[in-house]
Amino acid sequence: MSRLETRGLVIDVPGRADGRALDLCLAPEQVWGVLGPNGAGKTTLLHTLAGLRDPRAGQVELDGQPLANLRRRRVARQLGMIFQERQDGFPATVLETALIGRHPYLSAWQMEGGDDVRLAEEALERLDVAHLKHRLVNTLSGGERQRVAIATVLTQSPQLWLADEPTNHLDLHHQTAVMALLAEQSAAGKVVLMCLHDLNLAARWCDHLLLFYPDGEACWGPASDMLVPSALERLYDQRLATAEIDGAPVFVPAR
Ligand SMILES: Nc1ncnc2c1ncn2[C@@H]1O[C@H](COP(=O)(O)OP(=O)(O)OP(=O)(O)O)[C@@H](O)[C@H]1O
């Protein structure tokens, strides 16, 4: 099991004042949602947590060690990332793409073996894209491509999942299936943190939330403490109507 912590972390959003430093502790079995308007810095935060971008101040620690000091192969075995954008520059098939998830475990020039292929095929099956395994990824629909990206991280089998809008492009059934998959990962002792624009998915599936304001202000904690209509209205500069369905709050934009 892994734990990701931030100490006095200030993400580097160009042209913005520092805002509130983040002292987060992302522990096994937690599902975190990051909420905020466009441009608030959600993607920048995820990239900083993954060590792909330097913070302006503070640091990220993986199991008590500064992420910046760790070898990338070790980080790649522990931490998986679903990106918001991806470029498919090379003509790779769906199966070849999912197999990229095994690369942290292979030495240079080592070919994937039968076990790697089996893991990739199981992940493609789980994401409902196994029937597309011989197709080139650049021929897929947006939702199919998104599911292949998630299958690639499932093939990687990381302890920490960082997901940037994992339900992007997905229809309702597949949105629910992906959220259930992430909840299942968490229940198995993994850490999950995802950026979401859908408040209702966050309310239904996340147990912790980080609210990110455009000026760099932030607050975080258990979801039940964060899902306060007035705070959410300020976050999005949008009036909300609120109801409760099956014991969970539901938010709808008010005219
Ligand atoms: N390389 C860069 N140069 C200049 N500005 C940048 C750069 N990268 C990000 N930004 C700016 O930093 C801010 C935060 O971007 P980020 O992508 O983290 O926002 P976000 O909260 O994920 O937004 P969205 O909800 O639209 O995906 C934005 O205003 C963006 O334009």
The ligand as an ORCA input file, in Angstrom:
! r2SCAN-3c Opt
* xyz 0 1
  N       2.431     26.091    -19.788
  C       1.560     27.042    -19.423
  N       1.782     28.348    -19.755
  C       0.902     29.302    -19.378
  N      -0.196     29.057    -18.667
  C      -0.451     27.785    -18.318
  C       0.407     26.722    -18.667
  N      -0.107     25.571    -18.175
  C      -1.255     25.916    -17.549
  N      -1.457     27.234    -17.638
  C      -2.582     27.990    -17.077
  O      -2.707     27.582    -15.737
  C      -4.082     27.584    -15.357
  C      -4.420     26.245    -14.728
  O      -4.478     25.267    -15.768
  P      -5.021     23.795    -15.477
  O      -4.969     23.040    -16.777
  O      -4.286     23.223    -14.336
  O      -6.521     24.094    -15.065
  P      -7.731     23.090    -14.782
  O      -8.289     23.444    -13.459
  O      -7.305     21.688    -14.986
  O      -8.748     23.535    -15.919
  P      -9.870     22.729    -16.766
  O     -11.046     22.518    -15.845
  O     -10.209     23.686    -17.865
  O      -9.273     21.448    -17.271
  C      -4.888     27.912    -16.603
  O      -5.252     29.273    -16.561
  C      -3.913     27.658    -17.728
  O      -4.188     28.488    -18.840
*
